[in-house]
Amino acid sequence: MRRADRLFQVIQHLRRGRVITAETLGQRLGVSERTIYRCIRDLLASGVPIEGEAGVGYSLRKGYDLPPLMFSEDELEALIFGARIVQSWSDSEMARSADDALGKIAAVIPPHLRRLLEDASLWAPASKQQRTLSFDLSQLRRAVRSRHKVRFAYHDEKGAQTHRIVRPLALWFYGSTWLAGAWCELRDDFRFFRLDRMSDVAFMPETFAHEPGRTAEELLRRVLGRD
């Protein structure tokens, strides 16, 4: 690991707000305590406001503003691959946002990592298995954020149709299929709906409150089987 990368990693651990010893830092970074002490000394000399002492632990003074975030090669690869998945499998609005994010990353990463932006070893092409939607996914994303109810007709796997009014809480993506996790007013319970089986979708002006027992967090706990 380059010295600059190691110093940045030390700061990343210190910025979590807890006092951490040189021994623990060394274990997490795979280096000796002596190396950590040198890193602390160098950071202090550079003006980074670290508080604490050897044998007790170190922390970063509250309110310290870090310089712009930089990424390791693995982190950058994960971000680029994730953006490519979004570009291929989400709506056009989110795809443009992913493209803009990659542009911002390209503007700040060091030259030796820019090759990753052109690396084709990890890709997420669109597929013929992609489900066609009868509405704009970006509108449903906004309804989740703004807590607006949604009305639609729904066809189940047997072709039976029902009409629903739901509180959209979450969007989940499984391979080629998008699901909406929602509180269904017809069933008075959580339900998942495949977006490609929704039709006549109307985004209602009526909003809903954040109610205990009817939240995205509670939906996730229910799915995971947690109390």
C-alpha positions as CSV (number, residue, x, y, z in Angstrom):
1,M,0.0,0.0,0.0
2,R,1.3,3.4,-0.9
3,R,2.1,5.8,1.9
4,A,-0.6,8.3,0.8
5,D,-3.2,5.5,0.7
6,R,-2.2,4.3,4.1
7,L,-2.5,7.8,5.6
8,F,-5.9,8.2,4.0
9,Q,-7.1,4.9,5.4
10,V,-6.0,6.0,8.9
11,I,-8.1,9.1,8.5
12,Q,-11.0,7.0,7.3
13,H,-10.9,5.0,10.5
14,L,-10.4,8.0,12.8
15,R,-13.3,9.9,11.2
16,R,-15.8,7.4,12.5
17,G,-15.8,9.3,15.7
18,R,-14.7,6.7,18.1
19,V,-11.3,6.5,20.0
20,I,-9.2,3.8,18.4
21,T,-5.8,2.5,19.5
22,A,-2.7,2.2,17.4
23,E,-2.9,-1.6,17.9
24,T,-6.4,-1.8,16.5
25,L,-5.5,0.5,13.6
26,G,-2.5,-1.7,12.8
27,Q,-4.6,-4.9,12.8
28,R,-7.2,-3.4,10.5
29,L,-4.5,-2.0,8.0
30,G,-2.2,-5.0,8.4
31,V,0.8,-3.0,9.6
32,S,2.7,-2.7,12.8
33,E,1.9,-0.2,15.7
34,R,5.2,1.5,14.9
35,T,3.9,2.2,11.4
36,I,0.7,3.6,12.8
37,Y,2.6,5.9,15.1
38,R,4.6,7.2,12.1
39,C,1.3,7.8,10.2
40,I,-0.2,9.7,13.2
41,R,3.0,11.8,13.4
42,D,2.9,12.6,9.7
43,L,-0.8,13.5,9.8
44,L,-0.2,15.8,12.7
45,A,2.7,17.5,10.9
46,S,0.3,18.0,8.0
47,G,-2.2,19.8,10.2
48,V,-4.7,17.0,10.6
49,P,-6.3,17.6,14.1
50,I,-5.9,14.2,15.7
51,E,-6.5,14.0,19.4
52,G,-5.2,11.3,21.8
53,E,-1.9,9.7,22.7
54,A,0.0,6.4,22.4
55,G,-1.4,3.7,24.6
56,V,-4.8,5.5,25.0
57,G,-6.0,5.9,21.5
58,Y,-6.7,8.5,18.8
59,S,-9.7,10.3,17.3
60,L,-10.3,13.0,14.8
61,R,-11.4,16.4,16.2
62,K,-15.1,17.0,15.6
63,G,-15.9,19.3,12.8
64,Y,-12.8,18.5,10.8
65,D,-13.6,18.6,7.1
66,L,-11.9,16.0,5.0
67,P,-10.5,16.6,1.6
68,P,-12.4,15.2,-1.4
69,L,-12.9,11.5,-1.2
70,M,-10.6,9.2,-3.2
71,F,-11.2,5.6,-3.9
72,S,-9.1,2.4,-3.9
73,E,-9.0,0.3,-7.1
74,D,-11.5,-2.2,-5.8
75,E,-13.9,0.5,-4.6
76,L,-13.7,2.3,-7.9
77,E,-14.3,-0.9,-9.8
78,A,-17.4,-1.6,-7.7
79,L,-18.8,1.9,-8.3
80,I,-18.2,1.7,-12.1
81,F,-19.8,-1.8,-12.3
82,G,-22.8,-0.6,-10.2
83,A,-23.2,2.4,-12.5
84,R,-23.2,0.2,-15.6
85,I,-25.9,-2.0,-14.1
86,V,-28.0,1.1,-13.4
87,Q,-27.4,2.4,-17.0
88,S,-28.7,-0.9,-18.5
89,W,-31.4,-2.0,-16.1
90,S,-33.0,1.2,-14.7
91,D,-35.0,4.1,-16.2
92,S,-33.5,6.7,-18.5
93,E,-33.4,9.3,-15.8
94,M,-31.4,7.2,-13.4
95,A,-29.2,6.0,-16.3
96,R,-28.3,9.7,-17.0
97,S,-27.6,10.2,-13.4
98,A,-25.3,7.2,-13.3
99,D,-23.5,8.6,-16.4
100,D,-23.1,12.0,-14.8
101,A,-21.7,10.3,-11.7
102,L,-19.1,8.4,-13.8
103,G,-18.2,11.8,-15.3
104,K,-17.6,13.3,-11.9
105,I,-15.5,10.3,-10.9
106,A,-13.5,10.6,-14.1
107,A,-12.7,14.2,-13.3
108,V,-11.1,13.5,-9.9
109,I,-9.5,10.1,-10.0
110,P,-5.7,9.9,-10.5
111,P,-4.4,9.1,-13.9
112,H,-3.2,5.6,-13.0
113,L,-6.8,4.6,-12.2
114,R,-8.6,6.1,-15.2
115,R,-8.0,2.9,-17.2
116,L,-10.8,1.4,-15.1
117,L,-13.4,3.6,-16.7
118,E,-12.6,1.9,-20.1
119,D,-12.2,-1.6,-18.7
120,A,-14.6,-4.0,-20.3
121,S,-13.9,-6.9,-18.0
122,L,-17.0,-6.1,-15.9
123,W,-20.1,-5.2,-17.9
124,A,-23.9,-5.3,-17.5
125,P,-25.5,-5.3,-20.9
126,A,-29.3,-5.0,-21.4
127,S,-31.1,-8.3,-22.1
128,K,-34.1,-9.4,-24.1
129,Q,-35.4,-10.8,-20.8
130,Q,-35.9,-7.2,-19.5
131,R,-39.6,-6.6,-18.6
132,T,-41.4,-3.9,-20.5
133,L,-43.2,-1.5,-18.2
134,S,-46.4,0.4,-19.1
135,F,-45.3,3.5,-17.1
136,D,-42.2,5.5,-16.3
137,L,-40.2,3.9,-13.5
138,S,-38.7,7.3,-12.6
139,Q,-42.2,8.5,-11.6
140,L,-42.6,5.5,-9.2
141,R,-39.2,6.2,-7.7
142,R,-40.3,9.8,-7.0
143,A,-43.6,8.5,-5.5
144,V,-41.5,6.3,-3.1
145,R,-39.4,9.4,-2.1
146,S,-42.3,11.8,-1.8
147,R,-44.7,9.3,-0.2
148,H,-47.5,9.7,-2.8
149,K,-50.0,6.9,-3.2
150,V,-50.3,5.0,-6.4
151,R,-53.4,3.4,-8.1
152,F,-53.2,0.7,-10.7
153,A,-54.6,-2.5,-12.1
154,Y,-52.7,-5.7,-11.3
155,H,-52.6,-9.0,-13.1
156,D,-51.3,-11.9,-11.0
157,E,-49.5,-15.0,-12.4
158,K,-52.9,-16.6,-13.2
159,G,-54.1,-13.6,-15.1
160,A,-56.7,-12.5,-12.5
161,Q,-57.0,-8.7,-12.2
162,T,-57.5,-6.6,-9.2
163,H,-57.4,-2.8,-8.6
164,R,-55.1,-1.5,-5.9
165,I,-54.2,1.6,-4.1
166,V,-50.9,1.3,-2.4
167,R,-48.3,3.2,-0.4
168,P,-45.1,2.6,-2.3
169,L,-42.3,2.0,0.1
170,A,-39.4,0.3,-1.8
171,L,-38.2,-0.8,-5.1
172,W,-36.3,-4.1,-5.3
173,F,-34.5,-5.5,-8.4
174,Y,-34.2,-9.2,-9.0
175,G,-32.3,-9.9,-12.2
176,S,-34.6,-8.8,-15.0
177,T,-37.6,-8.1,-12.7
178,W,-38.4,-5.0,-10.7
179,L,-40.7,-5.3,-7.7
180,A,-42.5,-2.7,-5.7
181,G,-42.8,-3.3,-2.0
182,A,-45.9,-1.5,-0.7
183,W,-48.6,-1.2,1.9
184,C,-51.7,-2.4,0.1
185,E,-54.9,-0.7,1.2
186,L,-57.0,-3.5,-0.4
187,R,-55.3,-6.3,1.7
188,D,-54.4,-4.0,4.6
189,D,-50.9,-5.5,4.7
190,F,-47.5,-5.5,2.9
191,R,-47.5,-6.8,-0.6
192,F,-44.9,-7.0,-3.5
193,F,-46.0,-6.2,-7.0
194,R,-44.1,-7.0,-10.2
195,L,-43.9,-3.8,-12.1
196,D,-44.5,-5.5,-15.5
197,R,-47.9,-6.7,-14.2
198,M,-49.0,-3.2,-13.3
199,S,-51.2,-1.3,-15.8
200,D,-53.3,1.8,-15.9
201,V,-50.9,3.3,-13.3
202,A,-51.9,6.6,-11.8
203,F,-49.7,8.6,-9.4
204,M,-52.1,10.2,-7.0
205,P,-51.8,13.6,-5.3
206,E,-52.7,12.1,-2.0
207,T,-49.7,11.5,0.3
208,F,-49.3,9.1,3.2
209,A,-47.6,9.5,6.6
210,H,-44.6,7.6,8.0
211,E,-46.5,5.2,10.3
212,P,-45.0,2.7,12.6
213,G,-45.6,-0.9,11.3
214,R,-46.1,0.3,7.8
215,T,-42.6,1.4,6.8
216,A,-39.9,0.1,4.4
217,E,-37.8,-0.9,7.4
218,E,-40.7,-3.0,8.8
219,L,-41.2,-4.5,5.3
220,L,-37.6,-5.6,5.2
221,R,-37.7,-7.0,8.7
222,R,-40.8,-9.0,7.7
223,V,-39.1,-10.4,4.6
224,L,-35.9,-11.3,6.6
225,G,-38.0,-12.9,9.4
226,R,-36.7,-10.6,12.0
227,D,-38.6,-9.5,15.1
